[in-house]
Amino acid sequence: MRKIVHRHLGKVVAGAAVAVAGTAVMIGITLPGTAGADDTGGGKTAAGQSAAQAGQGADGAVAPGVVEQAPAAEGEKGKGRDPLTDDEIQRVEQIAVNRQLLNASEDVEGERGPQRLTVDLADPKAGELDDPDAPRRADVTLYDYRDDTLVTRTVDLDTGKVVATGTQHGVQPPLSSAEYAEAASLLIADPLGADLKADYKDATDKELTDPNQLLLTGAVYRAVPGGQPAVLDKCGEHRCVRLFPKVKNGPWIDARAFVIDLSARKVAKLKN
């Protein structure tokens, strides 16, 4: 279903659907195969005997079974420019968020510790481009809602040490799923969310009480002079979002008129 719900929120989205550009990190996992096994599934040996027959002695006794070695698990470390493994991602996140940063920062829900955004394999340095043994490093990006700071930490995967730290203000990378969910929670709880809830009710005949009832995407919003109420003037310095919600297995709901300031935890409606 690709219609747009706009009975309460107003203007229909052009073209019968909202086009949303998103970035997804896809991690390919290859499960251990059955190399060497007979594709027929009949358990035949090369001579055509069953496995049980092949192991049976002249006296009818069955020889002790042989336990095959389990396939090797995925290594904890990648090589060269291989994508980061799950173990590496978990490890560098723990290294990047040391006790000092953990105690001095807040995430999108106001809890202790920064909001985790992305973990990416760092680009090699100029002199390492042709070096197959160049160190593997990971860039961890974090957002501190306590003072609206984007923190980037580079971790050397071999030494397990942070080798570079950068901080920036007024830089707003794409939002995480946790931030979309918190933005939706704030909108649902705010009086301005009444139209969103009414549209959801029209589409599903159910009450909207939780962001998990929606598929959520969105975009960072930056303040435009004269284009918003004064409460949103700090968007860009603050982390603000416009949501593009969709009913699960249902229509899009046009909520573009609303901006959620995650830093100030406030909701506002843009001027017409």
N, C-alpha and C positions, 0 to 999 in steps of 0.2 A: 504494500500500500504506500503510495507516494504522495498522497494529498497533504496539504498543510492545514493544521487547525488554526483558525484565525478569528473565530467567532468573538472571542473576548479580547484577544491581544491586538486585533486590528488588521493592519495591512497584510495582504497575502504576499508571500515571498515569490518573486518573479521566477517563472519557469516551472512551477509546480513542485519544486523541491529546494532545499537549502544545500548548496554545494559547499562542503567543508574540506579544507586542505589540512591533513594531519600527517604526523610523522610517526611511523611505527618502527620499533626495533625488533627485527625478526631474528630469533636464535634458532638455527637448524640443529636438531639433535638426531643423530643416526643411532638407531637401536642396534644392539649386537645381533648379527645375523646367524644363520645356521650353516656356515661354510662347511662343506664336506658332507652334509647330510643329503640323503637321497630325496630328490624332489617328489618322488611318487608317494612318499609318506608311508610306504609299506614296510620299512625297516629291513630291506633286503641287503645281503652282502653282494660282493662282486660276482660270486658264483650263483647268485639267484636264491640262496637259502635265506630263511628268516634268521634274525639275530639269535633267537632262542635255539634254532637248529644248529647254527654254526658253533654255538658254545656248548653243545651237548656231547659228552664223552661216549665211548663205546659201551660203557656199562649203564648208560642212561642217566648218569648224574650230570647235573648242570654245573658248568664251570663257574667260578666266582665272577660276578659282574665287574666290569671296568667302569669307573666313574670318570667321565670326561672332565677336563679342566674347564672351569667357567670362563666365558669370554671376558677379556680384560675390560674393566670399567673405563669410562672416559677419564683421561688424565686430568689432574687438577690444574695443570698449567698448559697454556697454548704455546705455540712456537712462532717466531717471526711475526708476520702480520696476521696471524690467525685471529679470528674474533675472540674476545674475552670469554672464558668459560664461566659457568655459574659460580664455581668456587672462587675464581679470580674476582668477579664482581662483588661477591659477598665480602671477600677479604679486604679489597681496597676501600670499600665503604667503611668498614670498621677502622681501618688505619686512618682514613681521611678525617673521620669525626673523633678526634681525641677528646680527652676529658675536659680540657679547657674550652674547646668549641662547644661541646655538649652542654656545659653548664652556662655558657654565655649567650645562647641563641634560642630561638623559638621556631616551631614549625607552623603550618597554616592553621592548626587547631589551637595554637597557643601552648602546646606542650613543650617540654624541655628538649632541646636539640634542633638543628636546622632541618628544613624541608629538603629531602633528597629529590633531585631532579633527574640527572642522567649520569651514567658511567660509560665512557667511551675510550677505546684504544687511542692513545695519544699519537700524534704524527711524529715520525722520526725527525731528528735534527738533520741539518743540511749535510753533515759529514757522515751520516749513518744510512743514507738512502740505499747504498749498494752493499751494506754490511749485513750478511745473513745472521750474524750473532749480535746485532744491535740490541741494547736493552729494551725490554718491553715495559712501557709505562702506560698508565691509565689516568685520564682526566675525570675527576669527580666534580660535578657542579651541584651546589647546594644554595638554598635561599634562606637567609636569616630574617624572619618576620619581625624580630625585635627592633631592628634598625634599618630594614629594607636594604640589605646588602646581598649581592650575588657573590658567592665565594667559590673559587675554582682551585682545587688542589690536585697536583700531579703526584702520583704515587709510582715509585719504581717497583715493579713486580718482583724483581730479583732480590733486592735488598729489603723490601717491605718498609721503605721509608718515604716520607713526604719530601719531595725534592723541589717543589715550587708551590707557592700560594699566591693567589691574586684575589683582590676584592674590588668590586665595582658598585657604583650607585647609579640608578636611572637606567639600568640595563635589564630588560625583561625578556628572557628566553621563553620558549613555549611552555605552557603549563602542564603539570603532571595530572594523572587521573585523580590523585588525592585532592588536588586543588579544585578540579572541576566538581568533585563530590561535595567539598566544603562550600563552594559557591552556590551550588544547588540547595544545600541545607539552609544557608542564610536566606536565599530567596524564598524558599518554601515557608520559612518561619516568619518572614516579614509581611506586613500588611500589603505591600506591593506585589506579593506573590499570589494574591487572590485570583487574578486572571489566569495565571499559569495553572493553578489548581482547578479552576473552573473548566479550562480547556481539557485538562486531563480527565476530569469527570465526564465531560461530553464524549470523549474518545473511548473511554473504557467502562464507564458507569461505576468507577471505583474512586475512592479518595486517594489523593496524592499526599503521602506523609513522609516519604523517604526517598533520597536521591537514587537509591538502588532500583527504584521503579522505572527509571529513565536511562536511556543511552545518552551519554553526555560528551559533547565536544564543545569547542569554543575558541575564543581568540583573546589575546591580550588587548586591553583598551588603554589608549593614551589620551590625555585631555586635549581638547581642541578649543582654542579661545572662542568663547561665546556659544559653544556647541553643547554645553551641558550645565546642569545646576552646579552651584559653587561647591557642593559637597564632593564633587568629583574632580576638582581642580588639581589635585595632587596625583591623579592617575598617570602613571609613567614613572613618577618617583615612588608612588605606592604600586602595589601589584593588584591590578584590576582586570576583570574578565567580563566578556559578553558571552552568554551561554547559547548554544544551539541544541536544545533538548529534543529528544525523540522518544515517543512512547515505544516501549519494547513491542516488536511485532505490530507496530501501528504508525501513525503519522508523525511528522515533525510538528513541533509547536513553536510558533514564531515569538521568541522572547528577546529579540534584538534590541528592543527599546530599553531594556534594563541593564544596568551595569552594577556589578558587585565589587566593591572595594575590599579585597581580602585583608589588606593591611589594617584598615580602620574598622573592618567587619560591619560595613554599612551597605545598604542597597539604595539605588537612586534610579529615576526614570529620566531618560534623555528628553530634551525639548524636541517638539515637533518641527 
